[in-house]
Amino acid sequence: MLEEKELIEIIEKALELKKGTIISGDEDWYSLWDSLGHLSILVKLDQVLDGKCSNIKELSKATSISSIKEVLKSNNLFKD
C-alpha cells in the first residue's frame, strides 16, 4: 500500500524530476506529464505495487496526483 510521499517520489522518478520538485510547489513539472510521462508513471507504479496496477483500467485516465490517489484508494492500494 502506498502513501502520498511514496506516490510523489514515484512520479518524480518516472518524470525524471529532481527530488522535492512536486512538494516544493514548482509547477513547471506539469508540462512533463504528457502521454509518455504518464506511461512512465504507470510502469513505475506497477513495478512498486508488484503488478497490481496493470489491470486497473481507470489508471490510464488518471492524469493528476489526486486522480491517481483516488483510483489507487478504490483498489485498496493507497493509504491515507
N, CA, C and O atoms as a Maestro MAE file, in Angstrom:
{
 s_m_m2io_version
 :::
 2.0.0
}

f_m_ct {
 s_m_title
 :::
 protein
 m_atom[320] {
  # First column is atom index #
  i_m_mmod_type
  r_m_x_coord
  r_m_y_coord
  r_m_z_coord
  i_m_residue_number
  s_m_chain_name
  s_m_pdb_residue_name
  s_m_pdb_atom_name
  i_m_atomic_number
  :::
  1 25 0.836 -1.179 0.000 1 A "MET " " N  " 7
  2 3 0.000 0.000 0.000 1 A "MET " " CA " 6
  3 2 0.886 1.248 0.000 1 A "MET " " C  " 6
  4 15 1.840 1.355 0.770 1 A "MET " " O  " 8
  5 25 0.552 2.163 -0.861 2 A "LEU " " N  " 7
  6 3 1.329 3.401 -0.977 2 A "LEU " " CA " 6
  7 2 0.777 4.500 -0.083 2 A "LEU " " C  " 6
  8 15 -0.414 4.541 0.223 2 A "LEU " " O  " 8
  9 25 1.661 5.376 0.322 3 A "GLU " " N  " 7
  10 3 1.276 6.607 0.994 3 A "GLU " " CA " 6
  11 2 1.617 7.768 0.053 3 A "GLU " " C  " 6
  12 15 2.333 7.582 -0.931 3 A "GLU " " O  " 8
  13 25 1.113 8.943 0.352 4 A "GLU " " N  " 7
  14 3 1.288 10.083 -0.548 4 A "GLU " " CA " 6
  15 2 2.754 10.385 -0.838 4 A "GLU " " C  " 6
  16 15 3.113 10.659 -1.984 4 A "GLU " " O  " 8
  17 25 3.589 10.339 0.169 5 A "LYS " " N  " 7
  18 3 5.015 10.625 -0.022 5 A "LYS " " CA " 6
  19 2 5.615 9.659 -1.045 5 A "LYS " " C  " 6
  20 15 6.379 10.073 -1.917 5 A "LYS " " O  " 8
  21 25 5.275 8.390 -0.942 6 A "GLU " " N  " 7
  22 3 5.795 7.392 -1.875 6 A "GLU " " CA " 6
  23 2 5.278 7.631 -3.292 6 A "GLU " " C  " 6
  24 15 6.025 7.501 -4.262 6 A "GLU " " O  " 8
  25 25 4.009 7.978 -3.406 7 A "LEU " " N  " 7
  26 3 3.421 8.252 -4.716 7 A "LEU " " CA " 6
  27 2 4.131 9.421 -5.387 7 A "LEU " " C  " 6
  28 15 4.443 9.357 -6.576 7 A "LEU " " O  " 8
  29 25 4.383 10.465 -4.650 8 A "ILE " " N  " 7
  30 3 5.071 11.635 -5.192 8 A "ILE " " CA " 6
  31 2 6.489 11.265 -5.622 8 A "ILE " " C  " 6
  32 15 6.951 11.709 -6.673 8 A "ILE " " O  " 8
  33 25 7.177 10.463 -4.824 9 A "GLU " " N  " 7
  34 3 8.529 10.027 -5.194 9 A "GLU " " CA " 6
  35 2 8.507 9.200 -6.476 9 A "GLU " " C  " 6
  36 15 9.392 9.343 -7.320 9 A "GLU " " O  " 8
  37 25 7.510 8.344 -6.629 10 A "ILE " " N  " 7
  38 3 7.375 7.534 -7.842 10 A "ILE " " CA " 6
  39 2 7.166 8.430 -9.058 10 A "ILE " " C  " 6
  40 15 7.779 8.219 -10.104 10 A "ILE " " O  " 8
  41 25 6.302 9.427 -8.918 11 A "ILE " " N  " 7
  42 3 6.025 10.343 -10.029 11 A "ILE " " CA " 6
  43 2 7.277 11.145 -10.379 11 A "ILE " " C  " 6
  44 15 7.593 11.328 -11.555 11 A "ILE " " O  " 8
  45 25 7.991 11.622 -9.353 12 A "GLU " " N  " 7
  46 3 9.228 12.364 -9.613 12 A "GLU " " CA " 6
  47 2 10.245 11.499 -10.352 12 A "GLU " " C  " 6
  48 15 10.882 11.965 -11.297 12 A "GLU " " O  " 8
  49 25 10.401 10.260 -9.935 13 A "LYS " " N  " 7
  50 3 11.350 9.359 -10.612 13 A "LYS " " CA " 6
  51 2 10.894 9.073 -12.039 13 A "LYS " " C  " 6
  52 15 11.706 9.097 -12.964 13 A "LYS " " O  " 8
  53 25 9.613 8.805 -12.224 14 A "ALA " " N  " 7
  54 3 9.095 8.475 -13.552 14 A "ALA " " CA " 6
  55 2 9.272 9.630 -14.529 14 A "ALA " " C  " 6
  56 15 9.552 9.412 -15.707 14 A "ALA " " O  " 8
  57 25 9.111 10.852 -14.046 15 A "LEU " " N  " 7
  58 3 9.235 12.033 -14.903 15 A "LEU " " CA " 6
  59 2 10.640 12.625 -14.876 15 A "LEU " " C  " 6
  60 15 10.901 13.672 -15.469 15 A "LEU " " O  " 8
  61 25 11.544 11.932 -14.174 16 A "GLU " " N  " 7
  62 3 12.940 12.359 -14.051 16 A "GLU " " CA " 6
  63 2 13.058 13.775 -13.483 16 A "GLU " " C  " 6
  64 15 13.817 14.604 -13.985 16 A "GLU " " O  " 8
  65 25 12.296 14.025 -12.439 17 A "LEU " " N  " 7
  66 3 12.325 15.321 -11.757 17 A "LEU " " CA " 6
  67 2 13.266 15.249 -10.559 17 A "LEU " " C  " 6
  68 15 13.499 14.180 -9.996 17 A "LEU " " O  " 8
  69 25 13.789 16.383 -10.192 18 A "LYS " " N  " 7
  70 3 14.618 16.463 -9.006 18 A "LYS " " CA " 6
  71 2 13.737 16.181 -7.780 18 A "LYS " " C  " 6
  72 15 12.611 16.670 -7.689 18 A "LYS " " O  " 8
  73 25 14.264 15.393 -6.848 19 A "LYS " " N  " 7
  74 3 13.505 15.056 -5.645 19 A "LYS " " CA " 6
  75 2 13.069 16.344 -4.932 19 A "LYS " " C  " 6
  76 15 13.865 17.261 -4.731 19 A "LYS " " O  " 8
  77 25 11.800 16.387 -4.560 20 A "GLY " " N  " 7
  78 3 11.258 17.555 -3.870 20 A "GLY " " CA " 6
  79 2 10.600 18.569 -4.802 20 A "GLY " " C  " 6
  80 15 10.027 19.553 -4.335 20 A "GLY " " O  " 8
  81 25 10.674 18.344 -6.090 21 A "THR " " N  " 7
  82 3 10.086 19.289 -7.051 21 A "THR " " CA " 6
  83 2 8.585 19.420 -6.853 21 A "THR " " C  " 6
  84 15 8.050 20.529 -6.832 21 A "THR " " O  " 8
  85 25 7.914 18.303 -6.709 22 A "ILE " " N  " 7
  86 3 6.459 18.342 -6.579 22 A "ILE " " CA " 6
  87 2 6.043 18.922 -5.241 22 A "ILE " " C  " 6
  88 15 5.084 19.691 -5.181 22 A "ILE " " O  " 8
  89 25 6.721 18.585 -4.190 23 A "ILE " " N  " 7
  90 3 6.389 19.075 -2.854 23 A "ILE " " CA " 6
  91 2 6.631 20.576 -2.736 23 A "ILE " " C  " 6
  92 15 5.891 21.281 -2.049 23 A "ILE " " O  " 8
  93 25 7.665 21.056 -3.407 24 A "SER " " N  " 7
  94 3 8.023 22.471 -3.279 24 A "SER " " CA " 6
  95 2 7.016 23.396 -3.946 24 A "SER " " C  " 6
  96 15 7.080 24.613 -3.770 24 A "SER " " O  " 8
  97 25 6.088 22.830 -4.711 25 A "GLY " " N  " 7
  98 3 5.087 23.662 -5.370 25 A "GLY " " CA " 6
  99 2 5.520 24.178 -6.723 25 A "GLY " " C  " 6
  100 15 4.806 24.969 -7.340 25 A "GLY " " O  " 8
  101 25 6.676 23.745 -7.198 26 A "ASP " " N  " 7
  102 3 7.143 24.128 -8.521 26 A "ASP " " CA " 6
  103 2 6.240 23.499 -9.561 26 A "ASP " " C  " 6
  104 15 6.224 22.276 -9.700 26 A "ASP " " O  " 8
  105 25 5.492 24.300 -10.291 27 A "GLU " " N  " 7
  106 3 4.512 23.764 -11.224 27 A "GLU " " CA " 6
  107 2 5.063 23.548 -12.627 27 A "GLU " " C  " 6
  108 15 4.320 23.134 -13.517 27 A "GLU " " O  " 8
  109 25 6.331 23.814 -12.844 28 A "ASP " " N  " 7
  110 3 6.925 23.586 -14.157 28 A "ASP " " CA " 6
  111 2 6.902 22.111 -14.545 28 A "ASP " " C  " 6
  112 15 6.913 21.784 -15.732 28 A "ASP " " O  " 8
  113 25 6.871 21.239 -13.579 29 A "TRP " " N  " 7
  114 3 6.892 19.802 -13.861 29 A "TRP " " CA " 6
  115 2 5.621 19.338 -14.566 29 A "TRP " " C  " 6
  116 15 5.652 18.305 -15.237 29 A "TRP " " O  " 8
  117 25 4.523 20.045 -14.446 30 A "TYR " " N  " 7
  118 3 3.270 19.641 -15.101 30 A "TYR " " CA " 6
  119 2 3.428 19.468 -16.613 30 A "TYR " " C  " 6
  120 15 2.773 18.617 -17.214 30 A "TYR " " O  " 8
  121 25 4.285 20.262 -17.214 31 A "SER " " N  " 7
  122 3 4.486 20.154 -18.657 31 A "SER " " CA " 6
  123 2 5.133 18.832 -19.064 31 A "SER " " C  " 6
  124 15 5.064 18.440 -20.229 31 A "SER " " O  " 8
  125 25 5.756 18.150 -18.119 32 A "LEU " " N  " 7
  126 3 6.387 16.858 -18.406 32 A "LEU " " CA " 6
  127 2 5.398 15.703 -18.316 32 A "LEU " " C  " 6
  128 15 5.723 14.577 -18.694 32 A "LEU " " O  " 8
  129 25 4.197 15.971 -17.819 33 A "TRP " " N  " 7
  130 3 3.193 14.932 -17.671 33 A "TRP " " CA " 6
  131 2 2.418 14.805 -18.989 33 A "TRP " " C  " 6
  132 15 1.232 15.127 -19.068 33 A "TRP " " O  " 8
  133 25 3.114 14.336 -19.998 34 A "ASP " " N  " 7
  134 3 2.477 14.076 -21.279 34 A "ASP " " CA " 6
  135 2 2.164 12.583 -21.361 34 A "ASP " " C  " 6
  136 15 2.246 11.881 -20.354 34 A "ASP " " O  " 8
  137 25 1.809 12.096 -22.534 35 A "SER " " N  " 7
  138 3 1.420 10.682 -22.643 35 A "SER " " CA " 6
  139 2 2.585 9.742 -22.334 35 A "SER " " C  " 6
  140 15 2.383 8.688 -21.731 35 A "SER " " O  " 8
  141 25 3.788 10.110 -22.737 36 A "LEU " " N  " 7
  142 3 4.952 9.285 -22.421 36 A "LEU " " CA " 6
  143 2 5.260 9.326 -20.925 36 A "LEU " " C  " 6
  144 15 5.599 8.305 -20.326 36 A "LEU " " O  " 8
  145 25 5.141 10.494 -20.336 37 A "GLY " " N  " 7
  146 3 5.331 10.626 -18.893 37 A "GLY " " CA " 6
  147 2 4.302 9.824 -18.121 37 A "GLY " " C  " 6
  148 15 4.620 9.195 -17.112 37 A "GLY " " O  " 8
  149 25 3.075 9.849 -18.597 38 A "HIS " " N  " 7
  150 3 2.008 9.101 -17.938 38 A "HIS " " CA " 6
  151 2 2.292 7.597 -17.994 38 A "HIS " " C  " 6
  152 15 2.091 6.878 -17.015 38 A "HIS " " O  " 8
  153 25 2.753 7.146 -19.135 39 A "LEU " " N  " 7
  154 3 3.111 5.735 -19.279 39 A "LEU " " CA " 6
  155 2 4.240 5.371 -18.318 39 A "LEU " " C  " 6
  156 15 4.215 4.300 -17.711 39 A "LEU " " O  " 8
  157 25 5.215 6.242 -18.177 40 A "SER " " N  " 7
  158 3 6.317 6.010 -17.238 40 A "SER " " CA " 6
  159 2 5.816 5.917 -15.801 40 A "SER " " C  " 6
  160 15 6.279 5.077 -15.029 40 A "SER " " O  " 8
  161 25 4.874 6.779 -15.449 41 A "ILE " " N  " 7
  162 3 4.292 6.748 -14.097 41 A "ILE " " CA " 6
  163 2 3.583 5.422 -13.874 41 A "ILE " " C  " 6
  164 15 3.754 4.795 -12.828 41 A "ILE " " O  " 8
  165 25 2.791 4.990 -14.841 42 A "LEU " " N  " 7
  166 3 2.049 3.734 -14.702 42 A "LEU " " CA " 6
  167 2 2.985 2.533 -14.588 42 A "LEU " " C  " 6
  168 15 2.729 1.614 -13.810 42 A "LEU " " O  " 8
  169 25 4.056 2.541 -15.355 43 A "VAL " " N  " 7
  170 3 5.030 1.441 -15.286 43 A "VAL " " CA " 6
  171 2 5.683 1.399 -13.909 43 A "VAL " " C  " 6
  172 15 5.808 0.329 -13.313 43 A "VAL " " O  " 8
  173 25 6.099 2.560 -13.399 44 A "LYS " " N  " 7
  174 3 6.734 2.620 -12.068 44 A "LYS " " CA " 6
  175 2 5.757 2.174 -10.985 44 A "LYS " " C  " 6
  176 15 6.130 1.426 -10.081 44 A "LYS " " O  " 8
  177 25 4.512 2.628 -11.073 45 A "LEU " " N  " 7
  178 3 3.508 2.206 -10.091 45 A "LEU " " CA " 6
  179 2 3.330 0.692 -10.118 45 A "LEU " " C  " 6
  180 15 3.258 0.048 -9.071 45 A "LEU " " O  " 8
  181 25 3.261 0.138 -11.301 46 A "ASP " " N  " 7
  182 3 3.075 -1.301 -11.441 46 A "ASP " " CA " 6
  183 2 4.268 -2.061 -10.870 46 A "ASP " " C  " 6
  184 15 4.096 -3.117 -10.261 46 A "ASP " " O  " 8
  185 25 5.462 -1.536 -11.060 47 A "GLN " " N  " 7
  186 3 6.652 -2.177 -10.504 47 A "GLN " " CA " 6
  187 2 6.632 -2.148 -8.984 47 A "GLN " " C  " 6
  188 15 6.881 -3.161 -8.330 47 A "GLN " " O  " 8
  189 25 6.335 -0.990 -8.434 48 A "VAL " " N  " 7
  190 3 6.338 -0.830 -6.978 48 A "VAL " " CA " 6
  191 2 5.230 -1.655 -6.324 48 A "VAL " " C  " 6
  192 15 5.412 -2.177 -5.224 48 A "VAL " " O  " 8
  193 25 4.097 -1.771 -6.987 49 A "LEU " " N  " 7
  194 3 2.954 -2.480 -6.419 49 A "LEU " " CA " 6
  195 2 2.840 -3.916 -6.947 49 A "LEU " " C  " 6
  196 15 1.753 -4.492 -6.981 49 A "LEU " " O  " 8
  197 25 3.964 -4.471 -7.351 50 A "ASP " " N  " 7
  198 3 4.050 -5.887 -7.738 50 A "ASP " " CA " 6
  199 2 3.031 -6.306 -8.794 50 A "ASP " " C  " 6
  200 15 2.409 -7.362 -8.677 50 A "ASP " " O  " 8
  201 25 2.865 -5.491 -9.807 51 A "GLY " " N  " 7
  202 3 1.998 -5.844 -10.924 51 A "GLY " " CA " 6
  203 2 0.512 -5.661 -10.689 51 A "GLY " " C  " 6
  204 15 -0.303 -6.068 -11.518 51 A "GLY " " O  " 8
  205 25 0.153 -5.060 -9.579 52 A "LYS " " N  " 7
  206 3 -1.267 -4.895 -9.246 52 A "LYS " " CA " 6
  207 2 -1.946 -3.767 -10.020 52 A "LYS " " C  " 6
  208 15 -3.172 -3.660 -10.000 52 A "LYS " " O  " 8
  209 25 -1.176 -2.932 -10.695 53 A "CYS " " N  " 7
  210 3 -1.758 -1.793 -11.417 53 A "CYS " " CA " 6
  211 2 -2.080 -2.105 -12.871 53 A "CYS " " C  " 6
  212 15 -2.888 -1.412 -13.488 53 A "CYS " " O  " 8
  213 25 -1.471 -3.116 -13.410 54 A "SER " " N  " 7
  214 3 -1.606 -3.371 -14.841 54 A "SER " " CA " 6
  215 2 -3.032 -3.682 -15.274 54 A "SER " " C  " 6
  216 15 -3.365 -3.501 -16.445 54 A "SER " " O  " 8
  217 25 -3.868 -4.137 -14.379 55 A "ASN " " N  " 7
  218 3 -5.253 -4.466 -14.724 55 A "ASN " " CA " 6
  219 2 -6.262 -3.407 -14.284 55 A "ASN " " C  " 6
  220 15 -7.470 -3.618 -14.393 55 A "ASN " " O  " 8
  221 25 -5.776 -2.280 -13.794 56 A "ILE " " N  " 7
  222 3 -6.677 -1.209 -13.350 56 A "ILE " " CA " 6
  223 2 -6.827 -0.206 -14.488 56 A "ILE " " C  " 6
  224 15 -5.996 0.688 -14.649 56 A "ILE " " O  " 8
  225 25 -7.877 -0.357 -15.267 57 A "LYS " " N  " 7
  226 3 -8.086 0.472 -16.464 57 A "LYS " " CA " 6
  227 2 -8.242 1.952 -16.141 57 A "LYS " " C  " 6
  228 15 -7.859 2.804 -16.942 57 A "LYS " " O  " 8
  229 25 -8.797 2.264 -14.980 58 A "GLU " " N  " 7
  230 3 -9.033 3.664 -14.603 58 A "GLU " " CA " 6
  231 2 -7.737 4.458 -14.501 58 A "GLU " " C  " 6
  232 15 -7.745 5.678 -14.668 58 A "GLU " " O  " 8
  233 25 -6.624 3.781 -14.228 59 A "LEU " " N  " 7
  234 3 -5.349 4.488 -14.102 59 A "LEU " " CA " 6
  235 2 -4.917 5.137 -15.413 59 A "LEU " " C  " 6
  236 15 -4.201 6.139 -15.404 59 A "LEU " " O  " 8
  237 25 -5.340 4.580 -16.523 60 A "SER " " N  " 7
  238 3 -4.954 5.168 -17.804 60 A "SER " " CA " 6
  239 2 -5.575 6.547 -18.013 60 A "SER " " C  " 6
  240 15 -5.068 7.346 -18.800 60 A "SER " " O  " 8
  241 25 -6.665 6.823 -17.314 61 A "LYS " " N  " 7
  242 3 -7.341 8.119 -17.426 61 A "LYS " " CA " 6
  243 2 -7.035 9.056 -16.259 61 A "LYS " " C  " 6
  244 15 -7.473 10.206 -16.248 61 A "LYS " " O  " 8
  245 25 -6.283 8.560 -15.283 62 A "ALA " " N  " 7
  246 3 -5.947 9.351 -14.097 62 A "ALA " " CA " 6
  247 2 -4.723 10.201 -14.415 62 A "ALA " " C  " 6
  248 15 -3.594 9.711 -14.392 62 A "ALA " " O  " 8
  249 25 -4.953 11.470 -14.709 63 A "THR " " N  " 7
  250 3 -3.868 12.338 -15.157 63 A "THR " " CA " 6
  251 2 -3.509 13.438 -14.160 63 A "THR " " C  " 6
  252 15 -3.066 14.519 -14.546 63 A "THR " " O  " 8
  253 25 -3.703 13.154 -12.900 64 A "SER " " N  " 7
  254 3 -3.268 14.063 -11.849 64 A "SER " " CA " 6
  255 2 -2.935 13.225 -10.619 64 A "SER " " C  " 6
  256 15 -3.341 12.068 -10.513 64 A "SER " " O  " 8
  257 25 -2.205 13.814 -9.711 65 A "ILE " " N  " 7
  258 3 -1.863 13.085 -8.488 65 A "ILE " " CA " 6
  259 2 -3.126 12.708 -7.732 65 A "ILE " " C  " 6
  260 15 -3.251 11.579 -7.257 65 A "ILE " " O  " 8
  261 25 -4.057 13.636 -7.617 66 A "SER " " N  " 7
  262 3 -5.279 13.346 -6.861 66 A "SER " " CA " 6
  263 2 -6.110 12.247 -7.519 66 A "SER " " C  " 6
  264 15 -6.689 11.412 -6.825 66 A "SER " " O  " 8
  265 25 -6.173 12.239 -8.849 67 A "SER " " N  " 7
  266 3 -6.961 11.192 -9.506 67 A "SER " " CA " 6
  267 2 -6.284 9.831 -9.393 67 A "SER " " C  " 6
  268 15 -6.965 8.813 -9.261 67 A "SER " " O  " 8
  269 25 -4.958 9.799 -9.442 68 A "ILE " " N  " 7
  270 3 -4.247 8.534 -9.229 68 A "ILE " " CA " 6
  271 2 -4.491 8.036 -7.814 68 A "ILE " " C  " 6
  272 15 -4.724 6.845 -7.602 68 A "ILE " " O  " 8
  273 25 -4.438 8.945 -6.843 69 A "LYS " " N  " 7
  274 3 -4.702 8.551 -5.451 69 A "LYS " " CA " 6
  275 2 -6.085 7.936 -5.316 69 A "LYS " " C  " 6
  276 15 -6.240 6.905 -4.662 69 A "LYS " " O  " 8
  277 25 -7.084 8.548 -5.918 70 A "GLU " " N  " 7
  278 3 -8.459 8.045 -5.812 70 A "GLU " " CA " 6
  279 2 -8.603 6.650 -6.420 70 A "GLU " " C  " 6
  280 15 -9.259 5.780 -5.848 70 A "GLU " " O  " 8
  281 25 -7.986 6.448 -7.581 71 A "VAL " " N  " 7
  282 3 -8.063 5.132 -8.228 71 A "VAL " " CA " 6
  283 2 -7.351 4.089 -7.365 71 A "VAL " " C  " 6
  284 15 -7.856 2.982 -7.174 71 A "VAL " " O  " 8
  285 25 -6.187 4.445 -6.851 72 A "LEU " " N  " 7
  286 3 -5.461 3.501 -6.001 72 A "LEU " " CA " 6
  287 2 -6.227 3.212 -4.712 72 A "LEU " " C  " 6
  288 15 -6.253 2.074 -4.244 72 A "LEU " " O  " 8
  289 25 -6.852 4.244 -4.138 73 A "LYS " " N  " 7
  290 3 -7.676 4.045 -2.929 73 A "LYS " " CA " 6
  291 2 -8.819 3.081 -3.202 73 A "LYS " " C  " 6
  292 15 -9.072 2.175 -2.408 73 A "LYS " " O  " 8
  293 25 -9.499 3.268 -4.299 74 A "SER " " N  " 7
  294 3 -10.658 2.420 -4.612 74 A "SER " " CA " 6
  295 2 -10.254 0.971 -4.892 74 A "SER " " C  " 6
  296 15 -11.096 0.073 -4.903 74 A "SER " " O  " 8
  297 25 -8.959 0.756 -5.116 75 A "ASN " " N  " 7
  298 3 -8.453 -0.595 -5.336 75 A "ASN " " CA " 6
  299 2 -7.600 -1.073 -4.164 75 A "ASN " " C  " 6
  300 15 -6.831 -2.026 -4.288 75 A "ASN " " O  " 8
  301 25 -7.745 -0.403 -3.034 76 A "ASN " " N  " 7
  302 3 -7.036 -0.763 -1.789 76 A "ASN " " CA " 6
  303 2 -5.523 -0.807 -1.951 76 A "ASN " " C  " 6
  304 15 -4.856 -1.695 -1.420 76 A "ASN " " O  " 8
  305 25 -4.986 0.165 -2.693 77 A "LEU " " N  " 7
  306 3 -3.542 0.240 -2.902 77 A "LEU " " CA " 6
  307 2 -2.948 1.536 -2.390 77 A "LEU " " C  " 6
  308 15 -1.747 1.769 -2.526 77 A "LEU " " O  " 8
  309 25 -3.788 2.390 -1.796 78 A "PHE " " N  " 7
  310 3 -3.330 3.690 -1.278 78 A "PHE " " CA " 6
  311 2 -3.835 3.861 0.136 78 A "PHE " " C  " 6
  312 15 -4.992 3.583 0.453 78 A "PHE " " O  " 8
  313 25 -2.934 4.326 0.968 79 A "LYS " " N  " 7
  314 3 -3.263 4.560 2.389 79 A "LYS " " CA " 6
  315 2 -3.226 6.049 2.670 79 A "LYS " " C  " 6
  316 15 -2.232 6.719 2.387 79 A "LYS " " O  " 8
  317 25 -4.310 6.565 3.228 80 A "ASP " " N  " 7
  318 3 -4.363 7.997 3.614 80 A "ASP " " CA " 6
  319 2 -3.473 8.272 4.790 80 A "ASP " " C  " 6
  320 15 -3.391 9.412 5.249 80 A "ASP " " O  " 8
  :::
 }
 m_bond[319] {
  # First column is bond index #
  i_m_from
  i_m_to
  i_m_order
  :::
  1 1 2 1
  2 2 3 1
  3 3 4 2
  4 3 5 1
  5 5 6 1
  6 6 7 1
  7 7 8 2
  8 7 9 1
  9 9 10 1
  10 10 11 1
  11 11 12 2
  12 11 13 1
  13 13 14 1
  14 14 15 1
  15 15 16 2
  16 15 17 1
  17 17 18 1
  18 18 19 1
  19 19 20 2
  20 19 21 1
  21 21 22 1
  22 22 23 1
  23 23 24 2
  24 23 25 1
  25 25 26 1
  26 26 27 1
  27 27 28 2
  28 27 29 1
  29 29 30 1
  30 30 31 1
  31 31 32 2
  32 31 33 1
  33 33 34 1
  34 34 35 1
  35 35 36 2
  36 35 37 1
  37 37 38 1
  38 38 39 1
  39 39 40 2
  40 39 41 1
  41 41 42 1
  42 42 43 1
  43 43 44 2
  44 43 45 1
  45 45 46 1
  46 46 47 1
  47 47 48 2
  48 47 49 1
  49 49 50 1
  50 50 51 1
  51 51 52 2
  52 51 53 1
  53 53 54 1
  54 54 55 1
  55 55 56 2
  56 55 57 1
  57 57 58 1
  58 58 59 1
  59 59 60 2
  60 59 61 1
  61 61 62 1
  62 62 63 1
  63 63 64 2
  64 63 65 1
  65 65 66 1
  66 66 67 1
  67 67 68 2
  68 67 69 1
  69 69 70 1
  70 70 71 1
  71 71 72 2
  72 71 73 1
  73 73 74 1
  74 74 75 1
  75 75 76 2
  76 75 77 1
  77 77 78 1
  78 78 79 1
  79 79 80 2
  80 79 81 1
  81 81 82 1
  82 82 83 1
  83 83 84 2
  84 83 85 1
  85 85 86 1
  86 86 87 1
  87 87 88 2
  88 87 89 1
  89 89 90 1
  90 90 91 1
  91 91 92 2
  92 91 93 1
  93 93 94 1
  94 94 95 1
  95 95 96 2
  96 95 97 1
  97 97 98 1
  98 98 99 1
  99 99 100 2
  100 99 101 1
  101 101 102 1
  102 102 103 1
  103 103 104 2
  104 103 105 1
  105 105 106 1
  106 106 107 1
  107 107 108 2
  108 107 109 1
  109 109 110 1
  110 110 111 1
  111 111 112 2
  112 111 113 1
  113 113 114 1
  114 114 115 1
  115 115 116 2
  116 115 117 1
  117 117 118 1
  118 118 119 1
  119 119 120 2
  120 119 121 1
  121 121 122 1
  122 122 123 1
  123 123 124 2
  124 123 125 1
  125 125 126 1
  126 126 127 1
  127 127 128 2
  128 127 129 1
  129 129 130 1
  130 130 131 1
  131 131 132 2
  132 131 133 1
  133 133 134 1
  134 134 135 1
  135 135 136 2
  136 135 137 1
  137 137 138 1
  138 138 139 1
  139 139 140 2
  140 139 141 1
  141 141 142 1
  142 142 143 1
  143 143 144 2
  144 143 145 1
  145 145 146 1
  146 146 147 1
  147 147 148 2
  148 147 149 1
  149 149 150 1
  150 150 151 1
  151 151 152 2
  152 151 153 1
  153 153 154 1
  154 154 155 1
  155 155 156 2
  156 155 157 1
  157 157 158 1
  158 158 159 1
  159 159 160 2
  160 159 161 1
  161 161 162 1
  162 162 163 1
  163 163 164 2
  164 163 165 1
  165 165 166 1
  166 166 167 1
  167 167 168 2
  168 167 169 1
  169 169 170 1
  170 170 171 1
  171 171 172 2
  172 171 173 1
  173 173 174 1
  174 174 175 1
  175 175 176 2
  176 175 177 1
  177 177 178 1
  178 178 179 1
  179 179 180 2
  180 179 181 1
  181 181 182 1
  182 182 183 1
  183 183 184 2
  184 183 185 1
  185 185 186 1
  186 186 187 1
  187 187 188 2
  188 187 189 1
  189 189 190 1
  190 190 191 1
  191 191 192 2
  192 191 193 1
  193 193 194 1
  194 194 195 1
  195 195 196 2
  196 195 197 1
  197 197 198 1
  198 198 199 1
  199 199 200 2
  200 199 201 1
  201 201 202 1
  202 202 203 1
  203 203 204 2
  204 203 205 1
  205 205 206 1
  206 206 207 1
  207 207 208 2
  208 207 209 1
  209 209 210 1
  210 210 211 1
  211 211 212 2
  212 211 213 1
  213 213 214 1
  214 214 215 1
  215 215 216 2
  216 215 217 1
  217 217 218 1
  218 218 219 1
  219 219 220 2
  220 219 221 1
  221 221 222 1
  222 222 223 1
  223 223 224 2
  224 223 225 1
  225 225 226 1
  226 226 227 1
  227 227 228 2
  228 227 229 1
  229 229 230 1
  230 230 231 1
  231 231 232 2
  232 231 233 1
  233 233 234 1
  234 234 235 1
  235 235 236 2
  236 235 237 1
  237 237 238 1
  238 238 239 1
  239 239 240 2
  240 239 241 1
  241 241 242 1
  242 242 243 1
  243 243 244 2
  244 243 245 1
  245 245 246 1
  246 246 247 1
  247 247 248 2
  248 247 249 1
  249 249 250 1
  250 250 251 1
  251 251 252 2
  252 251 253 1
  253 253 254 1
  254 254 255 1
  255 255 256 2
  256 255 257 1
  257 257 258 1
  258 258 259 1
  259 259 260 2
  260 259 261 1
  261 261 262 1
  262 262 263 1
  263 263 264 2
  264 263 265 1
  265 265 266 1
  266 266 267 1
  267 267 268 2
  268 267 269 1
  269 269 270 1
  270 270 271 1
  271 271 272 2
  272 271 273 1
  273 273 274 1
  274 274 275 1
  275 275 276 2
  276 275 277 1
  277 277 278 1
  278 278 279 1
  279 279 280 2
  280 279 281 1
  281 281 282 1
  282 282 283 1
  283 283 284 2
  284 283 285 1
  285 285 286 1
  286 286 287 1
  287 287 288 2
  288 287 289 1
  289 289 290 1
  290 290 291 1
  291 291 292 2
  292 291 293 1
  293 293 294 1
  294 294 295 1
  295 295 296 2
  296 295 297 1
  297 297 298 1
  298 298 299 1
  299 299 300 2
  300 299 301 1
  301 301 302 1
  302 302 303 1
  303 303 304 2
  304 303 305 1
  305 305 306 1
  306 306 307 1
  307 307 308 2
  308 307 309 1
  309 309 310 1
  310 310 311 1
  311 311 312 2
  312 311 313 1
  313 313 314 1
  314 314 315 1
  315 315 316 2
  316 315 317 1
  317 317 318 1
  318 318 319 1
  319 319 320 2
  :::
 }
}
